[in-house]
Amino acid sequence: MAFIEAARVDELKPGSSKTVSVKGQEIALHNVGGNVYATTNTCPHRGGPLGEGSLNGEVVTCPWHGWQFDVKTGVSPVVPTAKVQTFQVKVEGDRILVDV
């Protein structure tokens, strides 16, 4: 595994999402009650930016057309066949690290 620093903890408040670039790949970080999860930033529907979506519990909603995905599993709670890629995350001190 190659964990790469993606952001600082203070850049991602609980209940929010953020788009970052890690090794040239756009990743969406999501803070669910202090636990950080990472998904691909691109919604499979029309390419909307999930990092700019709204986070409600563990579900992020794409800002373009409302598609939803569980940030832990990547699976849509509405259409289980729709899925986004997830990445392993670890927090070390004030750094958020993602394995891409």
N, C-alpha and C positions, 0 to 999 in steps of 0.2 A: 504494500500500500504506500502511496505517495501523498501524504497530506500536505496541502499547500495553504498558506495563509490567504484567506478570502476577505476578511474584514476584522474590525475590532468590536468587542462586545458592546461598547457604548454607542456604536453606530446603528444598533438594531434593538429597538425598544420592544418589550413584550407586547404581543398583539400586532406586530408590524412585519412587513416583508421588505426586501431590498434586492436590487439587481446588482450583481458583481461580475467581473470577468476573471476567470481562473484558467490560466494556460490557454487563452484565446477562446474559451467557451463561456457563454453567458449562463450564469447560475442564479437562481432565485433563492435567497435565504429567508427563512420564516422563523420568527420567535414565538413559540407557543408556551406561554407561562414560564419563560426562562430557559426552556429547552429549544435548541436551534436545529432546524431541519433544512435540507437543501434539495431542490428539484431543478430540473432544467427550466430555463426561463421561458421557453417557447410553448405556448398552448398548441396542442395538436389540431385544434379546430381550424383556426385561421392565422396562427402564429402570434397571437397576442402575448404581451409581456406579463407573465405571472408575478414577477417581482413588483409590479405596480398594481396588483390586484388587492382586493380586500381579504383580510384574514378573519375568519369567524371560528374560534376554537382551532381545530386541526384542519379546517377546510379553507383553501384559498379559492377565490372566485376571480376568473379572468376578467379584466376590465373592459374587454372588447365585446364579448357576446355572452358572458355569464357562465361559461363552463366552469365546473368545480372539480377540485382534486384534493384528496387527503394528502397532506404534506408528509406524513409518515410513510405511507405505502405507495403514493403516486396514483392510486386508483380513484376514479370518479365515483362518488357515492350515488350519482344519478344514473350513469351509464357505465356499469362495471367493466365493459370491454375497452373503455377509453382510459388511457394511462399515460403518465409522464414519468420520465426517468428520475430516480432519486439517487442521492449520493450520501456516503457516510460523512458524518460531521463529528468533530471533537473540539472542545473548548479547552485551551491551555492558557491559564492566566487571563489576560484580556484579549487573547487572539482567538478568532474563529477559524478553524482549519477544515478544509474540505478535501476528500479523496476523489480526484477526478482521474 
